[in-house]
């Protein structure tokens, strides 16, 4: 399990503007980015590189439309595990990492130990995962699912403000 971040990065107002612009368009050129945030090109590039090196910017990627790729099923799966077993989290997480249909996994407080975000091409594919494979993983005690009927808000960007 990961611990809370020990070193919280305090971004300047210009860095906040850089981060906002990159969240909106990760492919923006450095020239366009510098103009947008009111900086010259070299200092802007240095700030971006510093944000990358400190891990504030973890990477860049394309946002894909799951439905256009045939992944029509989106569900959240709650899993309870037997925590009395040694290495309970490691065994479970190793199985999660091997499963491509699980796109996100969170350790939770409350009535379930983990919350999984799952995509699938069909109900058959989803059922195979949640009714046959996951229940056979080490330490799994209980699995329940909730299907997404409509995505009302699905942003990947973070709310950014300067102190």
C-alpha positions, 0 to 999 in steps of 0.5 A: 500500500502507498502512503500519503505523499510526504513532499507536497509540491507548491506550484507558483501561479505561472506553474499553475497556468502551465499545468492548466494549459497542459491538462487541456492540451498535452500536445500544445507546443512550447511556443504556444504554451509560453504565449498562453501563460505569458512567459518567454519560451526558454523559461517556460520549457525549464518550468515544464521540465522541472514539473516533469522531474519533480513528478508533478507531471507524470506523463502525457497520453491520448484520451480514448473513447472506450465506446468507439473502441467497443468497450461498451460495459463500464462498471465499478466492482467492490471486492472484499478480501481475507485480511488475515492472510499474510501478504493479502494485498500483494497477492490481490494487487498482482492479480489486478495488475495482470488483468487488462479489463481493470483500468483503475484500482483503489484501496477503500475504507468502508464495507469493501477493501477495493474498488475496481473500475472495469471496462468490457466489450460485452456482458459475457466478458464482464461476467467471465471476469467478475463471476469466474476469475476474480472470485478465484484470486487469492484471498478474495471473499466477496465481489459485487458490481455496479454498472454505469448507466450514463457518464455524467462527469468524467474528467481527468484534469485536477482542480488547480488554484494558486495559493 
